[in-house]
Each structure stands twice: as C-alpha cells, then as structure tokens.
Amino acid sequence: MARVPFIAIEGPIGVGKTSLAKKLANQLDFHLLKEIVEENPFLGKFYDDIAAWSFQTEMFFLCNRFKQLEDINKDYLNQKKPVIADYHILKNMIFAKRTLEADKYDKYEKIYHILTEDMPEPNIMIYLTASLDTILKRIEMRNREVEKNIKASYLSQLISDYEIYMNQFEAMHPHIPVIRINGDETDFVQYQEDLKQITDLVEKHLDAFASK
C-alpha cells in the first residue's frame, strides 16, 4: 500500500465518480487522476456491438490505466503527494469478465495480473452505488455521444457485477476501508451538505491512516 494518501472512487457507469473525485480533490487539495474514457477509439463501436469490440476496448483501457498509474506512482505517490482517482484499475476485471469470451478472458486476465503486480493500492476506496433509474437519468443528463447506445440491460447487469466484486474486494483487502455511498439518497453535486458529510467521512479515514 502506498504510504501517502491515495483514494480511489469506483462504481458503475454514470454514478458520479468523476464529479465526486473533482470535488474531493478540491476540498482536500489532492492531485486528481481522471481515467481516459472518451479517448478510447473503440468505445462507440463497443456499445453498438459488445461481442465484436470488447477485447480491443478492454485492452485499450487496461494499457492506458496501467500507464496512468505508473506515472502517478512515480510523479506523485513516490514524491509524497496525495492523489484521488476517479477509478481503480480493478474495474478492468469487472468489465472484462462480463464482456469477453472465455478464451479471450483467460488471455486478458494473465496480462492484467502481469501489468498490475506492482501497481500501488489505494488507502481508501469510495464505492458509489445507485439504482438503474438514477444512473440512466445521469447518463442522459451528461449527454456523451459514445454513451447514447448503452443498453439498460447492460447497465443493470453491471450494477450487479459491481456489487459482487466490491463485496469480494472487501473480503480480500480488509486493510483497505471501503466507504459506500448510496447515490439514490445522496446528491453531492447539488447539495453542499451531502458533500460535506462525505468529506468529513473521508477525512476521518485519512486521520486514521495518518495515525498508523
């Protein structure tokens, strides 16, 4: 685990990870690490035909996230500069397991473990959840061209996949606290009080980390 604060935010598409990461980075004065999404040249094709374009899409994300984390580790964490990211590289396995055929998944999993073996772990994980209705509304509001063909059935399954994976993550990484936030009940974009409650909770965990 990195010995400098490193927070990662995870959750399904459209749940508000980047919005929360930006606000917490500003509140805590942390460097903000944003994942590359719309720059993926395969993403639009992926949402049109998942089976045909899943391997190219997942490999692009894996390689870019690996490079981002490698740079963050060198330029920030190793320099004792705290970081908050709007993703964790573990999400690659959530998506790959859902979208890749068995033979391609096996190859992908091997590459994933080779690349991530020495990657820094977060000190704190924030897990955002929300219902399908809430996520669909937020995706519609942000109006990204590449997301216009996302199927509700895919998002529904993704919500379930995330819940399973995060439960496994907590069991396998008891040293990393997971802060769960219900996006149906909390609107940290519109309501400052909701943001303050989240910030206070994160700061308590940071204080506990610092005292170790």
Solvent accessible surface area in square Angstrom, and as a share of the most:
residue,aa,sasa,rsa
1,M,81,0.36
2,A,14,0.11
3,R,138,0.50
4,V,9,0.05
5,P,32,0.20
6,F,5,0.02
7,I,0,0.00
8,A,0,0.00
9,I,0,0.00
10,E,0,0.00
11,G,1,0.01
12,P,1,0.01
13,I,22,0.11
14,G,3,0.03
15,V,1,0.00
16,G,16,0.15
17,K,19,0.08
18,T,36,0.21
19,S,45,0.29
20,L,0,0.00
21,A,0,0.00
22,K,96,0.41
23,K,62,0.26
24,L,0,0.00
25,A,10,0.08
26,N,123,0.63
27,Q,86,0.38
28,L,26,0.13
29,D,124,0.64
30,F,27,0.11
31,H,62,0.28
32,L,49,0.24
33,L,11,0.05
34,K,90,0.38
35,E,26,0.12
36,I,46,0.24
37,V,33,0.19
38,E,94,0.42
39,E,117,0.53
40,N,4,0.02
41,P,84,0.53
42,F,58,0.24
43,L,5,0.02
44,G,28,0.27
45,K,100,0.42
46,F,5,0.02
47,Y,16,0.06
48,D,90,0.47
49,D,69,0.36
50,I,49,0.25
51,A,76,0.59
52,A,56,0.43
53,W,73,0.25
54,S,5,0.03
55,F,56,0.23
56,Q,68,0.30
57,T,2,0.01
58,E,4,0.02
59,M,39,0.17
60,F,48,0.20
61,F,18,0.07
62,L,0,0.00
63,C,64,0.38
64,N,38,0.20
65,R,11,0.04
66,F,46,0.19
67,K,109,0.46
68,Q,31,0.14
69,L,8,0.04
70,E,73,0.33
71,D,44,0.23
72,I,8,0.04
73,N,38,0.19
74,K,122,0.52
75,D,66,0.34
76,Y,60,0.23
77,L,7,0.03
78,N,95,0.49
79,Q,104,0.46
80,K,139,0.59
81,K,100,0.42
82,P,36,0.23
83,V,0,0.00
84,I,0,0.00
85,A,0,0.00
86,D,2,0.01
87,Y,2,0.01
88,H,28,0.13
89,I,7,0.03
90,L,6,0.03
91,K,7,0.03
92,N,0,0.00
93,M,11,0.05
94,I,6,0.03
95,F,24,0.10
96,A,0,0.00
97,K,144,0.61
98,R,107,0.39
99,T,14,0.08
100,L,16,0.08
101,E,111,0.50
102,A,81,0.63
103,D,85,0.44
104,K,83,0.35
105,Y,41,0.16
106,D,77,0.40
107,K,125,0.53
108,Y,0,0.00
109,E,57,0.26
110,K,139,0.59
111,I,60,0.31
112,Y,18,0.07
113,H,101,0.45
114,I,128,0.65
115,L,42,0.21
116,T,23,0.13
117,E,136,0.61
118,D,119,0.62
119,M,31,0.14
120,P,20,0.12
121,E,54,0.24
122,P,1,0.00
123,N,3,0.02
124,I,1,0.00
125,M,0,0.00
126,I,0,0.00
127,Y,3,0.01
128,L,1,0.00
129,T,33,0.19
130,A,8,0.06
131,S,47,0.30
132,L,52,0.26
133,D,96,0.50
134,T,25,0.15
135,I,0,0.00
136,L,62,0.31
137,K,130,0.55
138,R,58,0.21
139,I,16,0.08
140,E,135,0.61
141,M,155,0.69
142,R,90,0.33
143,N,99,0.51
144,R,59,0.22
145,E,128,0.57
146,V,33,0.19
147,E,8,0.03
148,K,119,0.51
149,N,84,0.43
150,I,22,0.11
151,K,120,0.51
152,A,45,0.35
153,S,82,0.53
154,Y,19,0.07
155,L,1,0.01
156,S,51,0.33
157,Q,68,0.30
158,L,0,0.00
159,I,40,0.20
160,S,50,0.32
161,D,19,0.10
162,Y,0,0.00
163,E,67,0.30
164,I,98,0.50
165,Y,56,0.21
166,M,0,0.00
167,N,74,0.38
168,Q,88,0.39
169,F,9,0.04
170,E,62,0.28
171,A,82,0.63
172,M,142,0.63
173,H,42,0.19
174,P,113,0.71
175,H,88,0.39
176,I,5,0.02
177,P,44,0.27
178,V,26,0.15
179,I,5,0.03
180,R,100,0.36
181,I,13,0.07
182,N,61,0.31
183,G,5,0.05
184,D,72,0.37
185,E,140,0.63
186,T,26,0.15
187,D,36,0.19
188,F,8,0.03
189,V,88,0.51
190,Q,129,0.57
191,Y,129,0.49
192,Q,120,0.53
193,E,104,0.47
194,D,28,0.15
195,L,7,0.03
196,K,108,0.46
197,Q,111,0.49
198,I,10,0.05
199,T,9,0.05
200,D,52,0.27
201,L,74,0.37
202,V,0,0.00
203,E,70,0.31
204,K,139,0.59
205,H,52,0.23
206,L,23,0.11
207,D,98,0.51
208,A,51,0.40
209,F,22,0.09
210,A,82,0.64
211,S,92,0.59
212,K,169,0.72
